[in-house]
Amino acid sequence: MYEIITEKNLIKFDSLPILNHNTVNKYTFNIIDEDLYKIHNIIYENPGLELKDYIQLIDFCVFTEESLEYFFLLCNQYKNTFYKVCGPFACHQGKWYIVNYNFTKCDKR
């Protein structure tokens, strides 16, 4: 069970959104580990924003709304790669959140 805390509610999910099998290789990202931590922390510190708002905050990487959503889903799809580094992410009513796990803000290793 996955949970996000919105401004008003605790929302529970049985599963996380992941990539559609037709889009698995749609984008290629050249993101260093340090930037993965930064992206995670931006979403953690600014929950419940739309993709366009996060694009402005993530000024060290170039994203479109479509590529940022793809990146969030990629982190969810390959959770063993990104666990405790970046994500997981969930969207509720067009706003994005870090899914509650046993960790919150990521520190650079």
C-alpha positions in Angstrom: 0.0 0.0 0.0 1.3 3.4 -1.0 0.3 6.7 0.5 0.5 10.4 -0.2 -0.5 13.3 2.0 -2.3 16.0 0.1 -3.4 19.4 1.5 -6.6 17.8 2.7 -6.4 14.0 2.7 -4.4 10.9 3.0 -4.7 9.1 -0.3 -3.9 5.4 -0.6 -2.8 3.5 -3.7 -2.6 -0.2 -4.3 0.1 0.4 -7.0 2.3 3.1 -8.4 1.9 4.5 -11.9 4.5 3.2 -14.2 5.4 3.5 -17.9 3.3 2.1 -20.7 5.1 -0.6 -22.5 4.9 1.4 -25.7 6.9 4.3 -24.2 9.7 2.6 -22.3 12.4 4.0 -24.5 10.8 7.3 -25.4 13.3 9.6 -23.6 17.0 9.4 -22.7 18.2 11.3 -19.6 21.7 12.3 -18.8 21.3 13.0 -15.1 24.0 12.6 -12.5 23.3 11.1 -9.1 23.6 14.5 -7.3 20.7 15.8 -9.5 18.6 12.8 -8.7 18.8 13.7 -5.0 18.0 17.3 -5.9 14.9 16.4 -7.9 13.6 14.2 -5.1 14.1 16.9 -2.5 12.4 19.5 -4.7 9.3 17.4 -4.9 9.5 16.4 -1.2 9.9 20.1 -0.1 7.2 21.3 -2.6 4.5 18.7 -2.6 1.3 19.0 -4.6 2.5 21.1 -7.6 1.8 20.6 -11.2 4.5 19.5 -13.6 4.9 23.0 -15.1 5.7 24.3 -11.6 8.4 21.6 -11.0 10.0 22.4 -14.3 10.7 25.9 -13.1 12.1 24.6 -9.8 14.3 22.0 -11.5 16.4 24.6 -13.3 19.5 22.4 -13.5 17.9 19.9 -15.9 15.9 20.4 -19.1 12.4 18.9 -18.9 9.1 19.4 -20.7 5.9 18.5 -18.9 5.8 15.2 -20.9 9.4 14.3 -20.2 9.2 15.1 -16.5 6.1 12.9 -16.1 8.0 10.2 -18.0 11.0 10.6 -15.7 8.7 10.2 -12.6 7.1 7.1 -14.1 10.6 5.8 -15.0 11.7 6.1 -11.3 8.6 4.2 -10.3 9.1 1.5 -12.9 12.7 0.8 -11.9 12.3 1.2 -8.2 15.3 -1.0 -7.4 17.5 1.4 -9.2 16.0 4.6 -7.7 15.1 3.4 -4.2 16.2 5.9 -1.6 17.6 8.1 -4.4 14.7 9.6 -6.3 10.9 9.0 -5.9 8.6 7.1 -5.9 6.1 9.6 -7.2 2.3 9.6 -7.5 -0.1 12.0 -9.1 -3.5 13.0 -7.6 -5.8 15.4 -9.5 -2.9 16.7 -11.7 -0.6 17.4 -8.7 2.5 15.3 -7.9 3.8 14.0 -4.6 6.5 11.8 -3.1 5.0 8.5 -2.0 5.4 8.0 1.8 8.0 5.4 2.6 10.3 5.0 5.6 12.4 7.8 4.3 11.7 11.4 3.3 14.4 13.8 2.2 17.4 12.3 0.5 20.9 13.2 1.6 23.7 13.0 -0.9 25.7 9.8 -0.3 
